[in-house]
């Protein structure tokens, strides 16, 4: 409901109703090599390689962008 913003599923809760909230899965990625801030990062959803490199502060000064994998 929060992600989609669809209020059609917004139902009224009454006394005695039970709500089960399932946590989103967590992902851990490890970025190392010639990036500005190498290390591990905790995510709530998968991201692209480009976003991962950006999360690590981008490529370092002498990084070979054509060798990123």
Buried (B, 14 or more C-beta within 10 A) or exposed (E): EEEEEEEEEEEEEEEEEEEEEEEEEEEEBEBEBBBEEEEEBEBEEEBEEEEBBEBBEEBEEEBEEEEBE
